[in-house]
Amino acid sequence: MITKRIARWFDDRLRAASFAQHALNKVFPDDWSFMLGEIALYCFVILVLTGTFLAFFFEPSTREVVYNGAYRPLDGTTMSQAYASVLRISFEVRGGLVFRQMHHWAALVFVAAIVAHLMRIFFTGAFRRPRELNWIIGVTMLLLGIFEGFAGYSMPDDLLSGTGLRIAYSVALSIPVVGTWLAFLVFGGEFPAEDIIRRLLVMHIMIVPGLLAALIGAHLAILWHQKHTHFPGPGRTETNVVGSKLFPTYTAKTLGLFFGIAALLGALGGLVQINPIWLYGPFGPEAVSSPAQPDWYLGWLEGALRIFPSWEIRAFGHSIPNVFYPAVVLPGITFAFLYAWPFLERRFTGDRAEHHVLDRPREHPVRTAIGATAFTFYALLLVAGSNDIVAKIFVVPVNGVTWVMRIVVVVVPILVGLGFWLWLRALRLSRAGSVLHVPLSAFPRAAAPSRDGAYVPERREPVAPERSAARLERGWALLERASPGGEPEDGTKVPEPVPPEPPRGWAVGETLGVPVESAEEPSS
């Protein structure tokens, strides 16, 4: 009774009951690939929780101290206070090593989930109108996630992270005209600067997480307003959403996913060692660790730096060192291309329609081929970032591996892209039921200069057999189309044939762009 009175008191003042009812009836698609974004979201939550714990014990200072802690091999060693505090977290704080390794694993999975999510959006065309803004937000989150990860693993002031900071300082210096001032502004002086650890801490725990939280909120708000996309299938059109209601079905699934991710990251933090800074030792300006590889999301930049030729340009009293091209020009082109892709595709295809039904990658040979080319290129750069390890494993000279990777990084992505383009064109021309059933006779025709198999924008409107609303099974929701006046029609009658029923447990979501409510479920 008291609970009902309190709820009624709040509802009388906030009018939240109708909003809550509408929100709980919102429909989300059931395809597994839509969970990739949620993996990134839940990793961010775990990063905030574990990072808050670690911040209580970390000392962002480069002041030198003599270590006399629990890790005996470094007893009596002179090191920075930052490095000593991370050793204390790892060996003296109860649960500190688990939380620290869990935090690091969550960062790796966070960026990986963003990359996988963006790839799903790219290959299915989910970036098209009206979702260009969310694509831009996602690319910005990837950029911030990479910087956040770099700032995080640079703060312990060990020999490996110090090597990464030395490279970052050199990259800043390589920028023409403004490089020297930019490097001094960021680092607070000549490398190694005393202020860089404190500045990285402020960026890592305040500024970048705040920006990421704001972008995540904007991303979810836009998604909520524009409704979800879904893959083509029975009953799925450009004007509805088919899937599970937010409560209880989707809520149970997403909570299970959160606890599963938390359990997996906890197991990794407790059982799988990562970033053992006590093995690297404290940072010294005169020393460099070898072999040294950054976290995977910066491996492609490391690879580009290692295999790029030693080309330098001197003109007008300024020099542009070879570091500038792989570490500044390549990332600039990469993210400029990502930001511009929705508009480039619209410009070259002429497709300006709104899309709420996703594409299959096989339906767009050109887009899929470009994506496969880019993926192969950056994956090979990631391999090139470990050229010293590859040389050690295969007992070959490092210079030989470097020259091989210079050729492979250029040639193989082009061959992969052409192969995908030819295969998917042959698939469309032969109308085969599967990519594995393309006849060989279709490939010569696909290679011929023709527009057959090229991009053809279309709107899927599957013809549905007529069904009565009374025949819908329990657990489904039928949303009416809007009347010409903009208001939903009476839920007691169905103005148009209902699409064929989805699998049990799904719901037909609201009509896109029209604020309608679910019809009541039929009684059994």
Secondary structure by P-SEA (a helix, b strand, c coil): caaaaaaaaaaaaccaaaaaaaaaabbbbcccccaaaaaaaaaaaaaaaaaaaaaaccccccbbbbbbccccccccccccaaaaaaaaaaccccaaaaaaaaaaaaaaaaaaaaaaaaaaaaaacccccccaaaaaaaaaaaaaaaaaaaaaaaccccaaaaaaaaaaaaaaaacccaaaaaaaaaacccccccaaaaaaaaaaccaaaaaaaaaaaaaaaaaaaaccccccccccccccccccccccaaaaaaaaaaaaaaaaaaaaaccccccccccccccccccccccccccccaaaaaaaaaccccccccccccccccccccccaaaaaaaaaaaaaaaaaaaaacccccccccccccccaaaaaaaaaaaaaaaaaaaaaaaaaaaaaacccaaaaaaaaaaaaccaaaaaaaaaaaaaaaaaaaccccccccccccccccccccccccbbbbbbbccccccccccccccbbbbbcccccccccccccccccccccccccccccccccccccccccccc
